[in-house]
Amino acid sequence: MDDAVADLVQDRSRLGRSSTAERVADILRDRITEGLFMPGQRLSEESICEALGVSRNTLREAFRLLSHERLLDHRLNRGVFVRVLSAEDVSDLYRVRRVLEGAAVRRSPTPQAMTLIREALADAERAAGGDDWQAVGTANIRFHQALVALNESPRLDETMRQLLAELRLVFHVMDNPRDFHEPFVARNRELLTLIEAGEPDRAAAYLDGYLDHAERLLLRAYEPNR
């Protein structure tokens, strides 16, 4: 049992008495978003069932749900693997991000949403100070999830949650996580400043440039012989 699967034991409490495939899928999606499962990694049914204390049928249904979300691949006679995304996937993810986040920063923020945004940024800055770049990536993802919460739409929140899990799989193509994540911690601070100042048009324009830059960096990592 590898470390990522072994860590699932602590998630058993999230299942409660009424274990469901949806709850198992939530746990596995969260672990993917945290960067603990790698693209191309084969997922062992036996190990995960043992770690979470669930049946194979429940786990297989969770795998099916996550396959529909484009997070897992089922390969005939080989098993279930964490999906490896393509450059085309990256471009499509960023198209959706521009729509969801662009609309969000144009809205008047609620105090609750602003608290989540500030907390995520503070966690990223703290992790950066501790040289923990995996944690920085996770906090940056939470920052953008909190941005979309400005739309006050549970459906958009769910869409963004699934999208960000896919995006975390893309981050693994970067050879140097610090070089990739560090500049965006400062850029998140600048974006927050514009939102707090009540300048939605400037915030939206800044976000457009921000997302363009991030997409270019990721696509460059997919280029052959880079």
Disulfide bonds with the S-S distance in Angstrom:
none
